[in-house]
Amino acid sequence: MAGSVSSLIAGRAREDAPGGTQDVPNPARLDELVATVGLADATTFVEACAAARNAQRGWARVPAPVRGRAIQQLGRLVEDNAETLARIMTREIGKPIAEARGSVQEVVDTCNFFVSEGRRLYGMTVPSELPDKQLFTFRNPVGVAAIVTAGNFPVAVPSWYLVPALLCGNAAVWKPAEYAPATSEALAQLFLHAGFPDGVFNMVLADGASTFEGLSQALDAGLVDKVGFTGSSEVGRRLGELCGRHLQTPCLELGGKNPLVVMPDADLELAVEGALFSGFGTAGQRCTSLGTVIVHERLHDDFLARYAEVVETAPIGDPFDDVLYGPMISSRFCERFLGWLDWVQPHHTLHGSTGTGRITRENPREGFVGDPEAGLFVHPTIVDGVTMDDDLYKQETFGPIVGVASFGDFDEAMALANGHGYGLSASIYTTDPLNVFRFRERISAGMVSVNNSTTGAEAHLPFGGNGRSGNGARQSGVWVLDQFTRWQAMNWDYSGKLQKAQMDVADVSADPSFRLTEP
């Protein structure tokens, strides 16, 4: 049953749709309407930022342990509504139901972690170089955070921003992906019922152009103090430039071209299993999805044969069934994926399915689960023979396509692992600790896996990348607190006189000419 959803500002739904309306179908059953979204415009975005600004100071005065109580209540609400939220997600973006449930659990885990951080927003007492003087540091909230997230993880990734931002005493304006409005609205309702005052949490449903214009206006008006963004490197670069004009540093979590290196001593069966889920889970629609498998030349043929076999036989189709992946999230992503297939060159060989491109009755996938004509389903594609000159090596491909390259020595493997300029996630399969530490030292990625997939995150571990994958900001764990607080230093001189640092410091006399006498 389809519903109408709209922006939520200061606790109230907006009835107008100045940005127009948009129907969102189920990508697995295109004839089934999931939601009709009333889109906002730039002015609406600015109004949401103004509402957040009005609410933020009062929220910041609430003691941090009490703010943690709201986070605790949010986690319980999400847990109690977990199955419904997961099923809404699967209907709307086609994420397999098992993965959708895991994504919801990530929200619960994030809330559970940050409940206690409300009692641990620690500063420090620092000794002074002067007598009768004490030094202190404090974490203060930044102010209003504007959070823009993609729709491939429509509840987990937003929680990485929103939960710590609100815990730290900020107010938030969240702009989720307009192609996942039903899931976003469901999560927003859980926020609104968790105990946050009106205006502390706001959601604006808008397209990218309206959001960018609204954010620009809100920054000009002094209504936004921090921007968080998860999405493409291209958009992240534009947002970084916009924030830089206002002397702000955004939190950017961008794309990836994540390598998986298979060393000569690797457990080949384990490497194949990791490459299967890394490359094709969620139909490759993750920033941490596997981009290129980099296999030692001695293992290349054996690895490729095994990899092709498991991909060819993996169940694909109805996301409510037990499948490796379901449909593409939307027609936009499906069309982009079909375009990336044009990057396949004559020196490549293709493996992984009974066809390429869109799965149809005329272009079938053997063992498909359900009706391929009903949704946006595409064949998994392994492209062997990838080189550093190929677009398939150099650019992110957001879909079920994985390149395979080979290497002769470790230096060549590292050149392939780093040469594209992304630096989000990387994996190595080896049984030699020396390989592990050499890889960790030289890889550009912000996240490294050993004998594990390139995907996966935990609520208490920093998440983020470098280079084309981000600006070094980190989400999750205590590290994200630096994104949503500012350090404040305070000195308190109770000597009753003006003491000048570096000038009125007592001297310690020594005799530098002293020498020991040898017996």
N, C-alpha and C positions, 0 to 999 in steps of 0.2 A: 504494500500500500504506500503510495507516494505521499509526501507531505511538502508543505511550503516552509522554507527556512529563510531567515534574514539576519541581519546584523543585530548584535546585542550590546547596547551602550547604557552604562549606568544601571544595569539590572533590567532594562526594558528592551523588548524587541522593536525594531524599526519597521513600521508598516510600509514605508515608501521604498521604491526601488529606482533611484535616480540613475543607476548604471544599467538599467534594464533587467530582464529576467533570463534565466538559462535553465533548460531542462537537463537533468543528469540521469542518463540511463545506466542500467546494470551492464557492465562491460562483458559479462558472461551471457547475458540475455538482453540483447539490445532493444527488444520490444517491451521490456519492463522498465517503467519509469521509477527511479528511486526517489528523486526529489526535484522540486522546482525552487531555484534560489533567486531571491531578490537581491540584486547586486547594488552595492553602495558606490558612491563616487568620491572624488578627492575631498570634497567638503565634508562628507560624512566621516572620513578618516580623521580629519582635523578636529571635528566635534568629539570624536572618541578620545583623542589625545587630550583635549581640554577637560573632558570628564575625568580622565585619569589624573591629570594634574590637580584638579580640585580635591580628589580623594586621597592623593598620595601622602600628604603631610600628616593627616589624621592616622592613616594606616602605619606610617613610620613611628608614630608615638606609641603604638601598641607594643608592649614588651615582646621581644623576639620569641621567648618560649610560648607565649600565647599565640603568636602568628604560627608557630609550629603546630599548635593544636588544630588550626584550620587546615594545615597540610595533612595532618593525621586523619581528619574527618574526610578530606578529599580522597585519600587513599582507601579508606573504608567504603566510601560510596562507589568508587571505581571497582573495587573488589566485589561488592554486592551486585553490581550491574555488569560484571565482566562478560558474561555470555551474550547478553543483549548487545553490548557495545561491539564485541567481536563479530557478531553476525551482521550488524549494520555495516561494519567495515568490509566484510567479505562481499556483501551485496553491492556495495558502492564502488570499490576499487578492485575487486577480484582477487584479493590476497587469500591464499588457501587458509581454510578455517583454523588449522593448527597454528600457522604463523600468526594469524590475527589474534588468537588467544595469547600467544607469546608476547605480541606487541602490547596488548592490554596489561599483561603481567609486568611489563617494563615500567608502566606508569605507577603501578602499585609499589614496585621495588624502589622507584625514585622517591615516592612519597615516604616510604618507610625509612630511607636513608636520611632525608632532610628533616624529618620530625625532630631528631636529636640535634641537628645542626642549629636549630633554634636556641639551644642551650650551649652551643659551642661557637658562636660567632666571636671567637677569641681575639682580643688585642693583646698587647704586651706592656708590662712595666719595665722600663729601661733605665739603668743607672746613669746618672749625669756625671760629667767631668767636674762639676762644681758642687760645693757643699750646700746643704739645705735647698736642694732642688730635685724634683722628680720629673721623669719623662714617661709619657704614655702614648699608646697608639690605639685607635678605634676604627672599626669598620662602620661606615655610614652608607645608607642606601644611595644609589645613583640618582633615582628620581622616577621618571617615566620611561619604561622600556617598550619599544615597538618591536614586535616579534613577527617575522614573516617566515612561514614554513611551507615545505612541499607536501604533496599528498600521498607519497608512497608509504610513509609511516605517519598516518594522520593523527595518532594519539601519543605514541612513544616519544618522537622527536619534539613535539611541542612541550611535552612535560619536562624535557631536559632544560628548556629555557624558563617556562612559566613557574614551575615549582620553586626553584631557587630564587628567581627574581622576586616572587611574592614573599617568600620566607624572609628575604633580606630587607623587606620594608618598601619595596618599589610597587608602583602600580603598572599594569600591563595593558597594552593594546595588541591583540593577536590577530594577524591576518593569515588565516589558513588558505590552502589551495581551494580555488573556487570550484574545482571538479570533485571535491570531496566534502560538500557542505553538510550532508546528513550526519556523517561521522563527527565532523567538527562541531556541529550544533549539539549533538549528544554529549560530547565531552564538555562543551561549554556549560551545559545545564548542570553537569556534576560540579563544576567549579562554582556556579552560582548558588548551589545548595550546600556548599561546604562551610559557609560562615564568613566569607569575605564581604566587607561592606560594599555597597553599590559604588561603582566607578573604579574600584580597585582592579577588577578584571573586566575587560571589554573585548568583544570579537567583532571584527569588520570583515564582511564577505565582499570582495571586490576583485576585479581583474588586475593584472600586473601594472598596466599603464596608469590606472586610477590610483593604485597604491603608491606608485613611485611619485606621482604628482602630489598626492596627499601627504606623503612623508616629507617631501621637499618643503611644502608649505608649513607643516608642523615644525620642522627644524628651523625654518626662518622665523617662526613665531616663538621660538624658545620653549616648545611644548614637549620635546622628546630629548632625553638625555643619553639613551643607549639604544642601538639597533642590533637585533640578532637576526641572522638570515641563514636558512638552509636551502640550497638550490644550486643552480648552475654557476660555473666559474664566470661566465659572461655577465650574468646579472650581478653576481657578487662584486665584480670589478666596478660596475656602475654605482652600486651602493657604497662601496668603499670610497670612491671619488666624491660622492655626495656628502658622506659623513665627514670626510677629510676637510671639506670647505667649512665645516662647523667645528673643527678641531676635536672631532670625536673619533674614537676607534671602535668600529663595529665588531661584533662576534660573527665571523664568517665561517660556515661549514659548507664546503663546496664539493665539486665533483671529484672523481677518482679514475685512475686507470691502473687498477691494483694488480701487482704481479704476484704470482705464486711460483716459487723456484723449487724445482725438484732436483736435489743433489744425487750423485751416483749411489750414495749409501741409503737413500730414502726407502721407507716402507712403501712400495709402489701401490699396493692395494689401498692403504690409508690415504695416499696422495690423490688417487683417483676419486675416492669418496669425498675428500675435501674439495676437490675441484668441481665435482658435480654440484654440491650445494652452493659453493661460492659463486659459480658462474650462472646457475640457472634457477636458484631459489628466488621467489618473487618475480619470476620471468626476467631475472637480471636487472630489475628496476630498483637497485639500491646504489647509493653512493659508494658502498664498500664492495660491490660485486666484482668478481674476478674479471680482469681485463685480458691479461696474457699469461698463459702457463709457459714458464721458461724451464725447459727440460734438458738435462745433460744428454749430449748426443748419443751416448751409449745406451740410454734408456728410451730414447725418443720413440722408436717404432713400437716397442712393447707398451709404453704408456699410452700412446695414441690409440692403439688397438683396444686396450681396456677401456679407455675414456669414451671412445666412440660407442662401444657396446653398451655401457651403462646409460649413456645419454639416449641412445636409440630405443632402449627398452623402458625408460622411465615413464611413468604414467603422467599424462598432461591432459588438462581439461577442466571439468566442473570443479570450481574451488571449494565447494562444500563436500567434495569427495576427498579421498586420500591421494593427492596428486603432488608431483614435484612443483608444478606451477599452473596457474590458471591463465586468465586473459591479460592482455595489456591493460593498463589502468584506464585509458581513454583513447579515443580515436586519434588525438594529438600524438600520443606516444607510439601508437601503432604505425602511423604514417612516417614518423621519424625513423623508426626501426627499419621499415621497408626501404627508406632512403639510404640508410647505412649499409645495406646489402650491396649497393652500387660500388662500395669501396673494395669489394672482392676483386682481386686481380688474377690474370692468367697463371701466375706462379703459385697461386694458392690451390689447395684441395679442400673440399668441403665434406664434413662428416656430421653425424648426430641425428639424422632424421630421414624420412622417406621423401622429403622435399625441402624447399626453402620458401620463406615468405609467409603469406597468410595461409592458414590451414582451412581448406574447403573440401567439399566432396570431390571436386576435380583435382585438388592438390592435397591428398589426404595424409594424415599422420597415422601410422600403424599403431593400433592400441589406444587411440584417442578415447577419453572418457567423456561421454555426452555427445552433444550435437555441435560440430565445429562451425556450422553455418550460423548458429545463434549468437556468437559473440566475437570478440576481437582476439582470436587465438593465432599464434604464430609458431612456426617450427623452430626448435632449438638448432643452433648452427655452430659447429666447430670449424674454425678456419686455420688450417695448418700451413706452415711455411711463411709465417708473418716475419717481416724484417723491420728494422728501425726506420726505413724509408716509407713504410706504409701508413696511410691514414688510420687504418684499423689498429695500428700500434700507437699512434701519436694522440688520438682523440678519444674522449669518453664515448662509449656507445651504451646507451641506457636501454638495454634489452637483452634477450637471451642469445648472445653471440660472444664467443670466447676465441681468442687467438692462441695459437701454439707456436712457440719459437724454440730453437735449440741453441745450446752453448757448449763450448769446449772446455773453458777454464773459468775459475771463479771471477776473474776480472771481467770477462765477457758477460757473465751472468749479471753482475752488478751494473754494467753499462746498460743492459737491456732493462733491468729493474728500475733504473732511475732516469733513463734518457728521455722520457716523455714529459718530464717536468711536473707531474702530479706528485703528491706526497701524502696520501691519506692512509691507506692500509697496505700491508704487504705480508706475505707468508713464505716460510721456508720449510721444506720437508727434508729432514736429515736425522741421523742418529749420532752425529759427531758434534760435541759441544763447541769445538773450535769453529765449525761452520756457523753455528748459532751466533756466537759473539762477534765473529767477523761480519756477518750479515747485519746484525743489530747496529754495529758501529757505522757501517757505510750506507745503509739504506736511508733514503730521504723521508720515508713515511713517518707519520706521527704515531702510528699503531703497528705493532709487529706481532705476528702469530708464528708459533713454532709447532709444526705438525698439527695444524688446525686451519680452518678456513679463513679467508680474508674478511668474512663478515662476522657479526656478533659483537655485542656490547654488554657491559654490566654497569649498573647504576653507580658504582663506587670507583670506577676506573675512568681516567680522562679520555675524552673522545674528541678527535679533531685532527686536522692535517696541516701541511705546509705547502709552499709553492703554489701551484695552480689549484690546490685543494683547500686553501684557506690561509688566513693571515696569522696563524700561530695561536689563535684563541682556542680554548678547550672547554668542553661541556662535561657534565657529570662529575660526581665526586666533589671533594673540597676544592678542586681546581676551578670549578665554575664560579665559585664565590668571588673570585677576582674580577669576573665580568660584571657583577651586579652590586658590587660595593666599591667605595673609594676609601683608601686609607687616609686617616686624619691623625696627625701628630700633635701632641699637646705638651708644653713644658710648664711646670708650676714651680715658681721660685718663691720660697717662704723665708728667705734670708733677711728681708726687710731692706735690702739695698739692691741696686742694679749690678748684676754680675754679667760680664761679657764673655760669651763662649769663645774659646781659642785665645783669649787675651788675659783673663784673670785666673787662669788655671795654675794651681800650685805645682811647683817644680819638685822633682825627686833628685836629690843630690847623689852623685856616684863618683867613684874614683877610677876612671877608665885606665889609669896608668898602673894599677895594681897587677902584680905578677906573682905567681906561686914560686916558692924556692924549692929546688929539687933537693931531696935529702941525700 
